[in-house]
């Protein structure tokens, strides 16, 4: 009988987000690779799992989950945040569903699906802020450098 190894955990008690589980509604990306920038506060993991589960109930395309924080909350240039495990970068939705970046100004960007994603993010009841630069996306705030990803901050 095979046993699964536990998720990597840092000294804060934060766990690394599971990397691309087969039956989930998300895929992972980010720098550095291999999940090393995906250490999350337990409440962030709850948020991600709730969001991806709700998304997967009506969508085949997966949500791209990116940077959260480095182990131990060390500085994470060029990010000014992403140290406490309560912020996550999420890719906007592509029309073709590929696991690649997309800017809101691209022909491959699916604005309607991205609005649906932002709506679901807020419906979790766990969110403090969503930053994204498509001016037609409701309930997202302009943030410099956020043309190709949403910056989501949750509250405790």
MARKOL-641463 format. One record per residue: residue number from 1; residue in three letters; chain; x, y, z of N, C-alpha, C in turn. Coordinates in Angstrom, 1 decimal, decimal comma, always signed. Example, Ala and Ser with C-alpha at 12.3 -4.5 7.8 and 13.67 -1.06 7.14 Angstrom:
# residues 2
- i	aa	ch	n_xx	n_yy	n_zz	ca_xx	ca_yy	ca_zz	c_xx	c_yy	c_zz
- 1	ala	A	+13,2	-5,7	+7,8	+12,3	-4,5	+7,8	+13,2	-3,3	+7,8
- 2	ser	A	+12,8	-2,2	+7,1	+13,7	-1,1	+7,1	+12,9	+0,0	+7,9
***
This chain:
# residues 156
- i	aa	ch	n_xx	n_yy	n_zz	ca_xx	ca_yy	ca_zz	c_xx	c_yy	c_zz
- 1	unk	A	+0,8	-1,2	+0,0	+0,0	+0,0	+0,0	+0,9	+1,2	+0,0
- 2	unk	A	+0,7	+2,1	-1,0	+1,5	+3,3	-1,1	+1,0	+4,4	-0,1
- 3	unk	A	+1,9	+5,1	+0,5	+1,5	+6,2	+1,3	+1,9	+7,5	+0,7
- 4	unk	A	+1,1	+8,5	+0,9	+1,4	+9,8	+0,3	+2,2	+10,6	+1,3
- 5	unk	A	+3,2	+11,4	+0,7	+4,0	+12,2	+1,6	+3,2	+13,5	+2,0
- 6	unk	A	+3,4	+14,0	+3,2	+2,7	+15,2	+3,6	+3,2	+16,4	+2,8
- 7	unk	A	+2,3	+17,4	+2,7	+2,7	+18,7	+2,0	+3,8	+19,3	+2,7
- 8	unk	A	+4,7	+19,9	+2,0	+5,8	+20,7	+2,6	+5,2	+21,8	+3,5
- 9	unk	A	+5,8	+22,0	+4,6	+5,3	+23,0	+5,6	+6,5	+23,9	+6,0
- 10	unk	A	+6,3	+25,2	+6,2	+7,4	+26,0	+6,7	+7,2	+26,2	+8,2
- 11	unk	A	+8,2	+27,0	+8,8	+8,2	+27,3	+10,2	+7,0	+28,0	+10,8
- 12	unk	A	+6,2	+28,7	+9,9	+5,0	+29,4	+10,3	+3,8	+28,5	+10,4
- 13	unk	A	+4,0	+27,2	+10,0	+2,9	+26,3	+9,9	+2,1	+26,5	+8,6
- 14	unk	A	+2,6	+27,1	+7,6	+2,0	+27,3	+6,4	+2,4	+26,1	+5,5
- 15	unk	A	+1,4	+25,7	+4,6	+1,7	+24,6	+3,7	+1,8	+25,1	+2,3
- 16	unk	A	+2,6	+24,3	+1,5	+2,7	+24,6	+0,1	+1,4	+24,1	-0,6
- 17	unk	A	+0,8	+24,9	-1,4	-0,4	+24,5	-2,2	+0,0	+23,2	-3,0
- 18	unk	A	-0,9	+22,2	-2,9	-0,7	+21,0	-3,7	-0,5	+21,4	-5,2
- 19	unk	A	+0,5	+20,8	-5,8	+0,9	+21,1	-7,1	+0,1	+20,3	-8,2
- 20	unk	A	-0,8	+21,0	-8,9	-1,5	+20,5	-10,0	-2,2	+19,1	-9,7
- 21	unk	A	-3,0	+19,0	-8,7	-3,7	+17,7	-8,4	-4,6	+17,4	-9,6
- 22	unk	A	-4,7	+16,2	-10,0	-5,4	+15,8	-11,2	-6,8	+16,2	-11,2
- 23	unk	A	-7,6	+16,0	-10,1	-9,0	+16,2	-10,2	-9,4	+17,6	-9,6
- 24	unk	A	-8,5	+18,5	-9,6	-8,9	+19,8	-9,0	-9,3	+20,8	-10,2
- 25	unk	A	-9,8	+21,9	-9,8	-10,2	+22,9	-10,8	-9,2	+24,0	-11,0
- 26	unk	A	-7,9	+23,7	-10,6	-6,8	+24,6	-10,8	-5,6	+24,0	-11,3
- 27	unk	A	-4,7	+24,8	-11,8	-3,3	+24,4	-12,1	-2,4	+25,4	-11,5
- 28	unk	A	-1,1	+25,1	-11,3	-0,2	+26,0	-10,6	+0,8	+26,6	-11,6
- 29	unk	A	+1,3	+27,8	-11,3	+2,3	+28,4	-12,1	+3,0	+29,4	-11,1
- 30	unk	A	+4,1	+29,9	-11,5	+4,8	+30,9	-10,7	+6,3	+30,8	-10,7
- 31	unk	A	+6,9	+31,8	-10,1	+8,4	+31,8	-9,9	+8,7	+32,1	-8,5
- 32	unk	A	+9,6	+31,4	-7,9	+10,3	+30,2	-8,5	+9,4	+29,1	-8,7
- 33	unk	A	+9,8	+28,1	-9,6	+8,9	+27,0	-10,0	+8,8	+26,0	-8,8
- 34	unk	A	+7,9	+25,0	-9,1	+7,8	+23,8	-8,2	+7,1	+24,1	-6,9
- 35	unk	A	+6,3	+25,2	-6,8	+5,6	+25,5	-5,6	+6,3	+26,3	-4,6
- 36	unk	A	+7,6	+26,6	-4,8	+8,4	+27,3	-3,8	+7,9	+28,6	-3,4
- 37	unk	A	+7,0	+29,2	-4,2	+6,4	+30,5	-3,9	+4,9	+30,4	-3,6
- 38	unk	A	+4,5	+29,2	-3,2	+3,1	+28,9	-2,9	+2,8	+28,4	-1,5
- 39	unk	A	+3,5	+29,0	-0,6	+3,3	+28,7	+0,8	+2,1	+29,6	+1,3
- 40	unk	A	+1,1	+29,0	+1,8	-0,2	+29,7	+2,1	-0,6	+29,6	+3,5
- 41	unk	A	-1,1	+30,7	+4,0	-1,8	+30,6	+5,3	-3,0	+29,6	+5,2
- 42	unk	A	-3,3	+28,9	+6,2	-4,4	+27,9	+6,1	-5,7	+28,5	+5,6
- 43	unk	A	-6,0	+29,7	+5,9	-7,2	+30,4	+5,4	-7,1	+30,6	+3,9
- 44	unk	A	-5,9	+30,9	+3,4	-5,7	+31,0	+1,9	-6,0	+29,6	+1,2
- 45	unk	A	-5,5	+28,6	+1,8	-5,8	+27,3	+1,3	-7,3	+27,0	+1,2
- 46	unk	A	-8,0	+27,4	+2,3	-9,5	+27,2	+2,3	-10,1	+28,0	+1,2
- 47	unk	A	-9,6	+29,3	+1,0	-10,2	+30,1	-0,1	-9,9	+29,5	-1,5
- 48	unk	A	-8,7	+29,0	-1,7	-8,4	+28,4	-3,0	-9,2	+27,2	-3,3
- 49	unk	A	-9,3	+26,3	-2,3	-10,1	+25,1	-2,5	-11,6	+25,4	-2,7
- 50	unk	A	-12,1	+26,3	-2,0	-13,5	+26,7	-2,1	-13,8	+27,3	-3,5
- 51	unk	A	-12,9	+28,2	-3,9	-13,0	+28,8	-5,3	-12,9	+27,8	-6,4
- 52	unk	A	-11,9	+27,0	-6,3	-11,7	+26,1	-7,4	-12,8	+25,0	-7,5
- 53	unk	A	-13,3	+24,6	-6,4	-14,4	+23,7	-6,4	-15,7	+24,3	-7,0
- 54	unk	A	-16,0	+25,5	-6,6	-17,1	+26,2	-7,2	-17,0	+26,4	-8,7
- 55	unk	A	-15,8	+26,8	-9,1	-15,5	+27,1	-10,5	-15,7	+25,8	-11,3
- 56	unk	A	-15,1	+24,7	-10,8	-15,1	+23,4	-11,5	-16,5	+22,8	-11,7
- 57	unk	A	-17,5	+23,3	-10,9	-18,8	+22,8	-11,0	-19,5	+23,2	-12,3
- 58	unk	A	-19,0	+24,3	-12,9	-19,6	+24,8	-14,2	-18,6	+25,0	-15,3
- 59	unk	A	-17,3	+24,8	-15,0	-16,3	+25,1	-16,0	-15,3	+23,9	-16,2
- 60	unk	A	-14,9	+23,7	-17,4	-13,8	+22,7	-17,6	-12,5	+23,3	-17,6
- 61	unk	A	-12,4	+24,6	-18,0	-11,1	+25,3	-17,9	-10,7	+25,4	-16,5
- 62	unk	A	-9,4	+25,3	-16,2	-8,9	+25,4	-14,9	-8,4	+26,8	-14,5
- 63	unk	A	-8,4	+27,1	-13,3	-7,9	+28,4	-12,8	-6,4	+28,3	-12,6
- 64	unk	A	-5,7	+29,3	-13,0	-4,2	+29,4	-12,8	-3,9	+30,0	-11,5
- 65	unk	A	-3,3	+29,3	-10,6	-3,0	+29,8	-9,3	-1,4	+30,0	-9,2
- 66	unk	A	-1,0	+31,3	-9,0	+0,4	+31,6	-9,0	+1,0	+31,9	-7,6
- 67	unk	A	+1,8	+33,0	-7,6	+2,5	+33,3	-6,3	+1,6	+33,6	-5,1
- 68	unk	A	+2,1	+33,0	-4,0	+1,4	+33,3	-2,7	+2,4	+33,9	-1,8
- 69	unk	A	+3,3	+33,1	-1,2	+4,5	+33,6	-0,5	+5,6	+32,5	-0,5
- 70	unk	A	+6,8	+33,0	-0,2	+7,9	+32,1	-0,1	+7,9	+31,5	+1,3
- 71	unk	A	+8,5	+30,4	+1,6	+8,6	+29,8	+2,9	+9,2	+30,8	+3,9
- 72	unk	A	+8,6	+30,8	+5,1	+9,0	+31,7	+6,2	+8,7	+33,2	+5,9
- 73	unk	A	+8,0	+33,5	+4,8	+7,6	+34,9	+4,6	+8,7	+35,8	+4,2
- 74	unk	A	+9,8	+35,3	+3,7	+10,9	+36,2	+3,3	+10,6	+37,1	+2,2
- 75	unk	A	+11,3	+38,2	+2,0	+11,1	+39,2	+1,0	+11,0	+38,5	-0,4
- 76	unk	A	+10,1	+39,0	-1,2	+9,8	+38,3	-2,5	+9,7	+39,3	-3,6
- 77	unk	A	+10,9	+39,9	-4,0	+10,9	+40,9	-5,1	+10,4	+40,3	-6,4
- 78	unk	A	+9,7	+41,0	-7,2	+9,4	+42,4	-7,1	+8,1	+42,7	-6,3
- 79	unk	A	+7,5	+41,7	-5,7	+6,3	+41,9	-4,9	+6,5	+42,8	-3,7
- 80	unk	A	+5,6	+43,7	-3,4	+5,6	+44,4	-2,2	+4,8	+43,7	-1,1
- 81	unk	A	+4,0	+42,8	-1,5	+3,2	+42,0	-0,5	+3,7	+40,5	-0,7
- 82	unk	A	+2,8	+39,6	-0,6	+3,1	+38,2	-0,8	+4,1	+37,7	+0,2
- 83	unk	A	+3,9	+38,1	+1,5	+4,8	+37,7	+2,6	+4,1	+37,0	+3,7
- 84	unk	A	+2,8	+37,2	+3,8	+2,0	+36,7	+4,9	+1,1	+35,5	+4,5
- 85	unk	A	+1,2	+35,1	+3,3	+0,4	+34,0	+2,8	-1,1	+34,3	+2,6
- 86	unk	A	-1,4	+35,6	+2,6	-2,8	+36,0	+2,4	-3,1	+36,6	+1,1
- 87	unk	A	-2,1	+36,7	+0,2	-2,3	+37,2	-1,2	-2,0	+36,1	-2,2
- 88	unk	A	-2,7	+36,1	-3,2	-2,5	+35,1	-4,3	-2,7	+35,8	-5,7
- 89	unk	A	-1,8	+35,4	-6,6	-2,0	+35,8	-8,0	-2,8	+34,7	-8,7
- 90	unk	A	-3,8	+35,2	-9,5	-4,6	+34,3	-10,3	-4,7	+34,8	-11,7
- 91	unk	A	-4,5	+33,9	-12,7	-4,5	+34,3	-14,1	-5,9	+34,6	-14,5
- 92	unk	A	-6,1	+35,6	-15,4	-7,4	+35,7	-16,0	-7,7	+34,5	-16,9
- 93	unk	A	-8,9	+34,3	-17,4	-9,3	+33,1	-18,1	-9,0	+33,4	-19,6
- 94	unk	A	-8,4	+32,3	-20,2	-8,2	+32,3	-21,7	-9,4	+31,7	-22,4
- 95	unk	A	-9,6	+32,1	-23,6	-10,7	+31,5	-24,4	-10,4	+30,0	-24,7
- 96	unk	A	-9,1	+29,7	-25,0	-8,7	+28,4	-25,4	-8,5	+27,4	-24,2
- 97	unk	A	-8,5	+28,0	-23,0	-8,3	+27,1	-21,8	-6,9	+26,7	-21,6
- 98	unk	A	-5,9	+27,1	-22,4	-4,5	+26,7	-22,2	-4,0	+27,3	-20,9
- 99	unk	A	-3,0	+26,6	-20,4	-2,4	+27,0	-19,1	-1,2	+27,9	-19,4
- 100	unk	A	-1,5	+29,0	-20,0	-0,6	+30,1	-20,4	-1,0	+31,4	-19,9
- 101	unk	A	-0,1	+32,4	-19,8	-0,6	+33,7	-19,4	-1,4	+34,4	-20,5
- 102	unk	A	-2,2	+35,4	-20,1	-2,9	+36,2	-21,0	-3,1	+37,6	-20,4
- 103	unk	A	-3,0	+38,6	-21,3	-3,2	+40,0	-20,9	-4,7	+40,3	-21,2
- 104	unk	A	-5,2	+41,2	-20,4	-6,6	+41,6	-20,7	-6,9	+42,2	-22,0
- 105	unk	A	-5,8	+42,7	-22,7	-5,9	+43,3	-24,0	-5,7	+42,3	-25,1
- 106	unk	A	-5,5	+41,1	-24,8	-5,2	+40,0	-25,8	-6,5	+39,5	-26,4
- 107	unk	A	-6,5	+39,1	-27,7	-7,6	+38,4	-28,3	-8,0	+37,1	-27,7
- 108	unk	A	-7,0	+36,5	-27,0	-7,2	+35,2	-26,3	-7,9	+35,3	-25,0
- 109	unk	A	-8,0	+36,5	-24,5	-8,6	+36,8	-23,1	-10,1	+36,6	-23,2
- 110	unk	A	-10,7	+35,9	-22,2	-12,1	+35,7	-22,1	-12,6	+36,6	-21,0
- 111	unk	A	-13,1	+37,8	-21,4	-13,6	+38,7	-20,4	-14,8	+38,3	-19,6
- 112	unk	A	-15,8	+37,6	-20,3	-17,0	+37,2	-19,6	-16,6	+36,1	-18,5
- 113	unk	A	-15,7	+35,2	-18,9	-15,3	+34,1	-17,9	-14,5	+34,7	-16,8
- 114	unk	A	-13,7	+35,7	-17,1	-12,9	+36,4	-16,0	-13,8	+37,1	-15,1
- 115	unk	A	-14,9	+37,8	-15,6	-15,8	+38,4	-14,7	-16,5	+37,4	-13,8
- 116	unk	A	-16,9	+36,2	-14,4	-17,5	+35,2	-13,6	-16,5	+34,7	-12,5
- 117	unk	A	-15,2	+34,6	-12,8	-14,2	+34,2	-11,8	-14,2	+35,3	-10,7
- 118	unk	A	-14,1	+36,6	-11,1	-14,1	+37,6	-10,1	-15,3	+37,6	-9,2
- 119	unk	A	-16,5	+37,4	-9,8	-17,7	+37,3	-9,0	-17,6	+36,1	-8,0
- 120	unk	A	-17,1	+35,0	-8,5	-17,0	+33,8	-7,6	-16,0	+34,1	-6,4
- 121	unk	A	-14,9	+34,8	-6,8	-13,9	+35,2	-5,8	-14,6	+36,0	-4,6
- 122	unk	A	-15,4	+37,0	-5,0	-16,1	+37,8	-4,0	-17,2	+36,9	-3,3
- 123	unk	A	-17,8	+36,0	-4,0	-18,8	+35,2	-3,3	-18,3	+34,3	-2,3
- 124	unk	A	-17,0	+34,0	-2,2	-16,5	+33,2	-1,1	-16,7	+33,9	+0,2
- 125	unk	A	-16,9	+35,2	+0,3	-17,0	+35,9	+1,5	-15,7	+36,1	+2,3
- 126	unk	A	-14,6	+35,7	+1,6	-13,3	+35,8	+2,3	-12,3	+36,9	+1,8
- 127	unk	A	-12,8	+37,7	+0,9	-11,9	+38,6	+0,2	-11,9	+40,0	+0,7
- 128	unk	A	-10,7	+40,6	+0,7	-10,5	+42,0	+1,1	-10,4	+42,8	-0,1
- 129	unk	A	-9,7	+42,3	-1,2	-9,3	+43,1	-2,3	-9,1	+42,2	-3,6
- 130	unk	A	-9,5	+42,7	-4,7	-9,1	+42,1	-6,0	-8,6	+43,2	-6,9
- 131	unk	A	-7,3	+43,0	-7,3	-6,7	+44,0	-8,2	-6,5	+43,4	-9,6
- 132	unk	A	-6,9	+44,1	-10,6	-6,8	+43,7	-12,0	-7,1	+44,9	-12,9
- 133	unk	A	-6,5	+45,0	-14,0	-6,5	+46,2	-14,8	-7,5	+46,3	-16,0
- 134	unk	A	-8,3	+45,3	-16,2	-9,3	+45,4	-17,2	-10,4	+46,3	-16,7
- 135	unk	A	-10,6	+47,5	-17,3	-11,5	+48,5	-16,8	-13,0	+48,1	-16,8
- 136	unk	A	-13,3	+47,0	-17,6	-14,6	+46,5	-17,7	-15,0	+45,4	-16,7
- 137	unk	A	-14,0	+45,0	-15,9	-14,3	+44,0	-14,9	-14,8	+44,7	-13,6
- 138	unk	A	-16,0	+44,4	-13,2	-16,6	+44,9	-12,0	-15,9	+44,4	-10,8
- 139	unk	A	-15,8	+45,2	-9,8	-15,3	+44,8	-8,5	-13,8	+44,4	-8,5
- 140	unk	A	-13,1	+45,0	-9,4	-11,6	+44,8	-9,4	-11,0	+46,2	-9,5
- 141	unk	A	-10,0	+46,4	-8,7	-9,3	+47,7	-8,6	-8,0	+47,7	-9,5
- 142	unk	A	-7,8	+48,9	-10,2	-6,5	+49,0	-10,9	-5,3	+48,9	-10,0
- 143	unk	A	-4,4	+48,1	-10,5	-3,1	+48,0	-9,7	-2,0	+47,9	-10,8
- 144	unk	A	-1,0	+48,8	-10,6	+0,1	+48,9	-11,6	+0,7	+47,5	-11,7
- 145	unk	A	+0,9	+47,1	-13,0	+1,6	+45,8	-13,3	+0,6	+44,6	-13,2
- 146	unk	A	-0,7	+44,8	-13,2	-1,6	+43,7	-13,1	-2,5	+43,6	-14,4
- 147	unk	A	-1,9	+43,6	-15,5	-2,6	+43,4	-16,8	-2,7	+41,9	-17,1
- 148	unk	A	-1,9	+41,0	-16,5	-2,0	+39,6	-16,9	-2,3	+38,7	-15,7
- 149	unk	A	-2,6	+39,3	-14,6	-3,1	+38,5	-13,4	-3,9	+39,3	-12,4
- 150	unk	A	-4,7	+38,6	-11,7	-5,5	+39,2	-10,6	-4,7	+39,0	-9,3
- 151	unk	A	-4,7	+40,1	-8,5	-4,1	+40,0	-7,2	-5,2	+40,0	-6,2
- 152	unk	A	-5,3	+38,9	-5,5	-6,4	+38,7	-4,5	-5,9	+38,6	-3,1
- 153	unk	A	-6,4	+39,4	-2,3	-6,1	+39,5	-0,9	-7,3	+39,1	-0,1
- 154	unk	A	-7,0	+38,1	+0,8	-8,1	+37,6	+1,7	-8,0	+38,1	+3,1
- 155	unk	A	-9,0	+38,1	+3,8	-9,0	+38,5	+5,2	-9,0	+37,3	+6,1
- 156	unk	A	-8,6	+37,5	+7,3	-8,7	+36,3	+8,3	-10,1	+36,3	+9,0
***
